[in-house]
């Protein structure tokens, strides 16, 4: 996690008056030190790496992220700010899919760069707009601690940090398995809403491929045929999967 100095530096930068921050003798060196420290301490969020743990306040109380995941799969998705139109539509859509994610043993948790009081009011708007009842927690990340820990900040915001003194989060999605490993990431610009059905589709693919040792082709949907990995011989594949459909010696399909 970002060091205490870097958090303090970030908070100090945010407190600088925007009109004078560019010429402030404090702003530029402080920003350079903050960005250098953050870059050095930023964990490598590669596929298969352990999702960084953190403690945070949420709309459902304080959590330890790894303890909250427990033995479930998890989806962590971020939002630039409360009361933004695209985010409102997204959270409403995910709230409506609660039962679908629960059937797959998946917990959802959102993040927005505002405090709890703002989150609670925003949830009321989300429920009203989407005619739903949002029940998953939303992290209060007004200080951007989790946003920087998970590298949810755009390069533009980093470049403008010395002058604007604030960084929003982009629309990031992290799919994390019960072993706390990052299995899939997606990042969207603030102007582009996510596809909730795609998030569900990749969960289906990840869980199926883990269970059966197969791969899923382009545009795969649950129930479609799957691909036998090239590492499995045709003879072994027939023993393991039964019927095969061979397109090329390296491209063989079987039932999911």
C-alpha positions in Angstrom: 0.0 0.0 0.0 1.1 3.6 -0.6 3.4 4.8 2.2 2.3 7.2 4.9 4.3 9.9 3.3 2.7 9.5 -0.1 -0.8 9.6 1.4 0.1 12.7 3.3 1.6 14.2 0.2 -1.5 13.4 -1.8 -3.7 15.0 0.8 -1.5 18.1 0.9 -1.7 18.4 -2.9 -5.5 18.1 -2.7 -5.6 20.9 -0.2 -3.6 23.4 -2.3 -5.7 26.1 -3.9 -6.2 25.2 -7.5 -5.6 28.7 -8.8 -2.2 29.0 -7.2 -1.1 25.4 -7.1 0.9 25.5 -10.4 3.1 28.4 -9.1 3.3 27.2 -5.5 6.9 26.4 -4.5 5.5 23.4 -2.6 3.4 21.9 -5.3 5.9 20.8 -7.9 8.5 19.0 -5.7 5.7 17.5 -3.6 4.0 16.1 -6.6 7.2 14.7 -8.0 8.0 13.0 -4.7 4.5 11.7 -4.4 4.4 10.2 -7.9 7.9 8.8 -7.6 7.0 7.1 -4.3 3.7 5.8 -5.6 5.4 4.4 -8.8 8.1 2.6 -6.7 5.5 1.1 -4.3 2.8 0.3 -6.8 2.3 -3.5 -6.8 2.4 -5.3 -10.1 -1.2 -6.2 -10.8 -0.5 -9.0 -13.3 -2.9 -11.8 -14.0 -2.2 -14.5 -11.5 -0.7 -12.1 -9.0 -2.3 -11.8 -5.5 -4.8 -9.0 -5.3 -3.5 -6.4 -2.8 -5.2 -6.5 0.5 -6.5 -3.4 2.2 -8.9 -2.2 5.0 -11.6 0.4 4.1 -14.8 1.8 5.2 -17.8 0.8 3.0 -21.5 1.3 3.0 -21.7 -2.1 4.8 -19.1 -1.2 7.5 -15.3 -1.6 7.7 -13.8 -4.5 5.8 -10.6 -6.3 5.4 -10.7 -7.1 1.7 -9.2 -10.6 1.8 -11.4 -11.6 4.7 -14.4 -10.1 3.0 -13.7 -12.3 -0.1 -13.4 -15.4 2.0 -13.8 -18.5 -0.1 -15.8 -16.7 -2.9 -15.0 -15.2 -6.2 -15.1 -11.4 -6.1 -15.6 -8.5 -8.5 -14.1 -5.1 -7.6 -15.2 -2.3 -9.8 -14.4 1.4 -9.5 -16.3 4.6 -10.4 -14.9 8.1 -10.9 -17.4 9.8 -8.5 -20.8 9.7 -7.0 -23.8 11.2 -8.7 -22.3 10.7 -12.2 -24.7 9.6 -14.8 -22.8 6.6 -16.4 -21.9 5.2 -12.9 -25.5 5.5 -11.8 -26.7 3.3 -14.7 -23.9 0.8 -14.1 -24.5 0.2 -10.4 -28.2 -0.1 -11.1 -27.5 -2.8 -13.7 -25.2 -4.8 -11.4 -27.6 -4.5 -8.5 -30.3 -6.1 -10.7 -27.9 -9.0 -11.4 -27.3 -9.8 -7.8 -29.0 -13.3 -8.0 -27.0 -14.2 -11.1 -23.7 -13.5 -9.4 -24.7 -15.2 -6.2 -25.5 -18.4 -8.1 -21.9 -18.4 -9.2 -20.5 -17.7 -5.8 -19.4 -14.2 -6.7 -19.4 -11.2 -4.4 -19.5 -7.7 -5.8 -18.0 -4.6 -4.3 -17.9 -1.1 -5.8 -15.6 1.8 -5.2 -16.2 5.5 -5.7 -13.9 8.4 -4.7 -16.3 10.0 -2.3 -17.2 9.6 1.4 -19.9 7.4 3.0 -22.4 10.2 3.4 -22.3 10.8 -0.3 -22.5 7.1 -1.1 -25.7 6.6 1.0 -27.5 9.5 -0.8 -26.3 8.2 -4.2 -27.5 4.7 -3.6 -31.0 6.1 -3.0 -30.8 7.7 -6.5 -29.5 4.5 -8.1 -32.4 2.5 -6.6 -34.8 5.1 -7.8 -33.4 5.3 -11.4 -33.1 1.6 -11.9 -36.0 0.4 -9.7 -33.7 -1.9 -7.8 -32.3 -2.4 -4.3 -28.6 -2.2 -4.3 -27.2 -4.4 -1.5 -23.5 -4.9 -2.3 -21.0 -2.6 -0.5 -19.4 0.5 -2.0 -16.0 1.5 -0.7 -15.5 5.1 0.4 -12.2 6.1 -1.2 -12.2 9.8 -0.9 -8.4 9.8 -0.2 -7.8 7.5 -3.2 -5.9 5.0 -1.1 -7.4 2.0 -2.9 -7.5 3.8 -6.2 -3.7 4.2 -6.2 -3.2 0.7 -4.7 -5.0 -0.9 -7.6 -3.7 1.6 -10.2 -7.2 2.9 -11.0 -6.0 6.4 -12.0 -5.5 7.5 -15.5 -2.3 8.9 -16.8 -4.0 12.2 -17.6 -5.0 12.5 -13.9 -1.5 11.7 -12.8 -0.1 14.3 -15.2 -2.6 16.9 -13.9 -2.2 16.1 -10.2 0.3 18.9 -9.5 -2.1 21.6 -10.9 -5.5 20.1 -10.1 -4.6 18.5 -6.8 -7.1 15.7 -7.4 -7.3 12.4 -9.2 -10.4 10.6 -10.2 -10.6 6.9 -10.8 -11.3 5.3 -14.2 -13.7 2.5 -14.7 -11.6 -0.5 -13.6 -12.9 -4.1 -13.1 -10.9 -6.8 -11.3 -12.1 -10.4 -11.1 -10.5 -12.2 -8.2 -10.7 -15.9 -7.4 -11.0 -17.5 -3.9 -7.2 -17.9 -3.8 -7.2 -14.0 -3.9 -5.5 -14.1 -7.4 -6.3 -11.6 -10.0 -7.9 -13.5 -12.9 -9.1 -10.8 -15.2 -8.9 -7.0 -15.5 -10.8 -4.5 -17.7 -10.3 -0.8 -17.8 -12.7 1.7 -19.4 -12.4 5.5 -19.9 -14.8 7.6 -17.7 -17.0 8.3 -20.7 -17.7 4.6 -21.6 -20.1 2.5 -19.6 -19.3 -1.2 -19.0 -21.2 -4.2 -20.3 -22.6 -6.1 -17.3 -23.4 -9.2 -19.3 -19.7 -9.4 -20.4 -18.6 -9.4 -16.7 -21.0 -12.3 -16.1 -19.8 -14.1 -19.2 -16.1 -14.0 -18.2 -17.0 -15.3 -14.8 -18.7 -18.3 -16.5 -15.7 -18.8 -18.7 -13.2 -18.6 -15.8 -15.1 -21.0 -13.6 -15.7 -23.5 -16.4 -12.1 -23.5 -17.7 -10.9 -24.0 -14.1 -13.2 -26.9 -13.6 -12.8 -28.8 -16.9 -9.4 -27.8 -18.2 -10.7 -26.3 -21.4 -10.6 -22.9 -23.1 -13.5 -20.8 -24.5 -13.5 -19.4 -28.1 -14.4 -15.9 -29.3 -17.9 -14.7 -28.3 -18.4 -17.9 -26.2 -21.6 -18.1 -24.1 -22.5 -20.5 -21.4 -23.6 -23.8 -23.1 -21.6 -23.3 -26.3 -18.9 -25.7 -27.3 -15.4 -25.2 -25.8 -11.9 -25.7 -27.0 -9.6 -28.6 -26.0 -6.1 -27.1 -25.2 -3.3 -28.1 -27.6 -1.4 -29.5 -24.6 -3.9 -32.4 -24.5 -3.4 -35.1 -27.2 -6.4 -36.1 -29.3 -6.3 -39.6 -27.8 -6.3 -38.2 -24.3 -9.0 -35.6 -25.2 -11.4 -38.4 -26.4 -10.9 -40.3 -23.2 -11.4 -37.2 -21.1 -14.1 -35.3 -23.0 -15.7 -37.9 -25.3 -16.9 -36.5 -28.6 -14.5 -34.1 -30.4 -14.9 -31.9 -33.4 -11.6 -31.3 -35.1 -11.1 -28.2 -37.3 -7.3 -28.2 -37.3 -5.0 -30.5 -35.4 -4.6 -27.6 -32.9 -8.2 -26.5 -32.9 -10.6 -29.1 -31.5 -14.0 -28.5 -30.0 -16.0 -30.5 -27.4 -19.2 -30.0 -25.5 -19.1 -27.7 -22.5 
